[in-house]
Amino acid sequence: MLNAFCGCAHDNEMIRNLRRFTLIVCVFALSATGPCVAANPVGDFFKRVGQSFAKFRNTPTPTPTPRKQAPTRHEQDLATREHNTPPTPTPTPTPLEIRPASSVPPERVRPRDLPYAVAVPNHPGLVSSPYAPNQGYVDVRAFPKSTEVVDPYTGKVFLTP
């Protein structure tokens, strides 16, 4: 009871605790202020990490895709008509010349590796020579596939595709 009225030791301890509390409140108040304090790169890093976790948790749920309705009989008829129409050939510029190929004479020595001619799109039976692709087309309609023929432009032998 005597210590309560004396106030010597007890007052000093209370003053120290009050100073500590004031210091903690000031430090907290200064750290809690946002834009008026200079930017801290370490704090910014942790702030961005926290924001990325917040964005990760708040991802929107995917919306279900609506079911397609079954096509009507009229739509089915239109679709089958579109698939059954033959494709229209695209016009291609005609080359300078179209020459027929000739068969290889039987006495000619057969080389081991012969190149294949390249088929011309939209022109069945016409090929481009592997030796002279820019000179013109070669007509190989009279020959079956993989037959050796003589190129009419160069005189060399190639295989029909």
C-alpha angles and dihedrals in degrees: 000000000000091000092057093060096038095059098189106117097021094053093052091053092049091050090051092049091048091051091049091050091049091049092049092048091050093049091048092047092050093047093046095057109100126197099010093067120077115265117266113210093206091049091047090053093054091043091055092046089053091048091051090054090048091051090047092055093046098055111142117249113248115257115235115250114245116250118252115242118236111263117256122245090257092053090049091052091050091049093051091048091052091050094046097052112101115243115258112241116242115234113249124194112258115242124236094268145356115215128183118241122235129217122257115259112247095234092060116108112247114234117218101234118039122175122236121237119242117247116235113235116245092007111090113204095021122105139177115241114245089220100046108020095163099048099074146285127301120219109225100161091119094059131073123233120292093017120147111241135172118248107237092209100050106013092236125130124249138164125253115240 
